[in-house]
């Protein structure tokens, strides 16, 4: 095991391809004049920046926290068509969602998306019958062109063989369908890389303290670097407010009298250790509209989610005792008690869904994207869902092209002429990548373990080989960060030098899975902070 004293020397050897320093990035942001400044580094802002740069615009992207540091890394980790939308007759929406899901999982990011079989249990006295759910999953799979198999119904005994913790009392049948899942933080980070590869200048941990105006029009922003307090500004012909739950806060910087445009719904999740293997996920109907999920994810079990109106400070959203009790109680409809022990919980997180303003139950509200233009010309985008993030980026670009006076249209390629399914960095067959990592291995020394190779392949794709080279050059970096997790120390150095990691949470919560596994100990946190201090 690497000693604490030796950590500061890790990863300090020269390497190519380093990111520019924060000071260099601030200087570039201050001196250049951008076509588009995107404020907000969640997946909506990231996707828009990516598409805008592809179209030929000069783009900057800033965020007060880390990329995907809020709701975009607090999702249910699903890429899905939205089975529940069929109840409202939204057939076209489900088909569009399936198109985006298939594009991501097969052509854009097959190294980051994983197919997942879902079991939908039908219990005696439940809100839906077996015939209705059987027809529903068949229609759902048909809208996906049966690309994930044909939705069908199986016996409780067959389902329990794949999910031993499935509760079988009063279980009549199990409907089966297919979707995909991901590590949302890693998907977002790879999209940041794609945006940068396309020409975007990015800076995280840079808070907007005010907007710049020219003759009443918003033409940039004043910022403060949260890492050292440096203040600077960015000029842009157009500013896009993609700050998610904070969208109205920024709108009030533009116009103090701006009326609220959104409402928020909190979704909480729990992460637990698994008591047995799970070969499928459970999607259990709670009532006519809501489903609770039990998802095998990162060798753990992810439970959730809640859906309730939230009116507090977005920066203080958290999982309450009431949330925890609700998630466990709802999970108990279909999961045995031994898997739901509170002692198994390793992590809990909550995010905020951004919904269009208006009355009604948040659980029935449409997950639609709203684009508005403010008095000073700032565009604000809010809402939507992870699965359609590329579509949302294209939607915003179409809005930019159609603005009155067309201020950017003459400088940008029409969105319909851009590559439709441009892949994210690292695209590769993860099985092939994992095999090669195990075959090559760190030298000298033992070959890379199978779980580490698989983890790298499914979180970095072909970029895993850059991490493997770090481990080959410095054997200390080939060691596991924690014995119970697949990550190695080379990932910390890589996150520091190539993935904009500034804080221990950036590394442990979003670039790796140590936090969600409950393994981010004080000692590990100290070592990570030591590595982050020793930049080139």
Steps between C-alpha positions, in 0.01 A plus 500: 500500500627845413600695807356844565849649494566371150178629345622855417756351259243294313419603146740794490697371204456692171229390259344642188147623455463687828210740539583871510532639851207685653694826469557435129133418451388813687728713284360343185143556618577861592672596175287319242159606377264206472196442285333305779559486875326205663448543874436163660701179471218252538423273209269754328770767497769251405296361211419847369866604517600182316250556221574873477873436462431234237300760308802732483422745780761619749367363828582531870347293780523580873347354814500616861571143614628192326378373166185293567552591865130530586194334345683361196691257726198434725276322252370141493788423259256388229484547126141402433200552280268575790263209545261701716445754221300237309223538760441858385503405133836668434595243237703743288698613805588141594610426143720812496651406836574149371673646193731709720559211740598264220725761340684553827536135594602375157672778308578804717613343827488119498798507738297693760148355464404149609189302403283406796206260523207625707250286690166661577332289771121462506365441851151406606314821577760714320418808289534311168409154378726253321313530168528879500870500587572221253340704224682809623849348487425349158399842367804655668737256331320550168568874521867408534471286185549193723867589521509378862285193441126462521330614819332200661384343827683230699425296809596609852729197533702592192530863616621397844783298348640825359406713802523280812384786725169536310201474733275224365208511743185588300713542186287405200734565207796711385507715187838536326643784291841651417663841547853627572691649793817704548721678747353847447803691633732316260264551205487872574878525533556325168259747341705787647804344335310484171407867531863594569619287208256698285653829617314599819690677781382366837551588866334345801486647853448844344200682647305767314481809724327725246410547135655741252271730303546705184214739419264288706605169347676224693847471347698295748551423866716589800651196669692398809730200509392309809836327532702816569260796491628648172241721331473529122243544225390350170356684198254326270255592228241276664468348848317174568370437852509123552527502878226246570340560842669843511359614164267758654778634723700591190191633323456744788857623442381594153163637611428549871128473430515173305213272596575140605518272197554158660416283796718236660443139595741312725607149415691305767690173462676249723805287415533165681736207504346197332428181693484288183559531126243699300474410132209736437350821638160533665249767400216471748175696454411696815181655366349584163781742409805424713759223477776427749825359365749250638799512265820297506758776445879517557487164686253662742121535516341837420154564644260786426369738420274744682305775329387794709480876457808685629507869588825534697849611401615277211847494651370339819299213355567179693354163591285518812396224738155521342652441155697200625196346667286553189756343266547195721125461560424515129785264416355251749204443268723282284831446689568275798578662833859371525601710196340812650692517828613853576842357585547434127458865399830647379381832357191713445455783253229733376455709186247752377289453190430828324138507386301764313320736735134429569262308723458127546677199646872498413490123441263559206678804357657474155880482488515755220765756413409868516707766319420866576655835406534770765470878482876534449519232232634222723365159408401265782457126453355273766350155538529188292650162583836327476404263219431784256795727584628498141153587369477786750833636377369498144174664611689788660715541190189528284375769738831688466478485122147642502556794737367836377763662283681164483810627685677163486339327205749624239794366705366153570441189297133395490444238767350255251830501309707392800589134564189345652673242718848633571659264756631605838875472575630155581247314287600133484366157577546479879550124489791538260650781709474294820664196336792709380544669839522161669732362234742795505485572873727734694862404445690394693257329733177305487246549227208734561218333691184416310273730702733799456535435127123471460441814705745705294363369171140589586581845642773625264485276193824515301623786722563223754832440328619847607426404861673166453812681373507710818483178702773341289732797550444522877412172677359694796227628269399142413390435859135504597373810673298277734515119513121472456478716186641445149647851460877559500706806593581571135138612459553777754801634313310469173201687647734777616691541175235419238152527655486836680490350852567772759368356827490165674125482436559556129717188502326278755137577415505561123822378334499178704243305704674502840242727663192313381657176622546651845879466472614865492678481834681793658832337416409459134365854486830632642699308240282627216537858624876449513503390138284793393742745661790363299404619158761557233 
